[in-house]
């Protein structure tokens, strides 16, 4: 019997991390300002059917767990900064954001404009509560064409694996479309 040198055998275990995926088709949905308080429910050219103000689905498809499954989900630590950088406004007032638990609320002054919730199980819910300013399609303020505002929310969603590794989603992987109210 020969005793081996304890430092001669070194085994390195590399920890894997969850990965953010880039789906071919972005996750998301459409909400319509026609459905918020004061919205017009008359059909206009370019309008979407109905006046839905809530979109809900799962973010699980935006991430791969790796060996350390299962994943839990939440809002990124930089959610406020990421959303502020989008430059969204309502009534020409810049939106401000407050995160409380698993929900971020966007407001213009004292008026809540939308909420975005991501549960630990991966369900997201976007609820439109007020109007957002939409860019003009023809460069002239007050154009008479309904248009859509796209809000990229993927980067504010995180996935955390069972040993605590966290990754943020790709910004364009979760897009909410806000249909204009004319």
C-alpha angles and dihedrals in degrees: 000000000000122000115225128227107261093217094051094077114057121175117193119198114199115210115225124215134212113266131222110231128214105220118205089232118039119239114240144082146228129272123187126220087211086079099056123091107289093015120140114240094194115120112250131179108283094018120139121234115269129000103265114172099177131067122182133175142127127286092200092102091060093069142048116215102207118199095324098071142187108066128210122201139215148137120302120252088241095050094122093049093045093051093043089055089060089071096220118174139184119201087353090299116125113241120245124203135217124187117209115175109306096347134079119199121204116206139179104211105313095337118100110225103179144343127215119195129186115187123208088249091060104257114138126196124190114192120188111211103166145011125289125205111253124204116252114256095215100034093254117111114240098028115172097232124104111232138176129248114209117210114195107210103161095100093059092058119086135190121207123194127218095272095048104263111145133197131181121228126249111272095232095045093084116039127172115201115210112200113214124246111221 
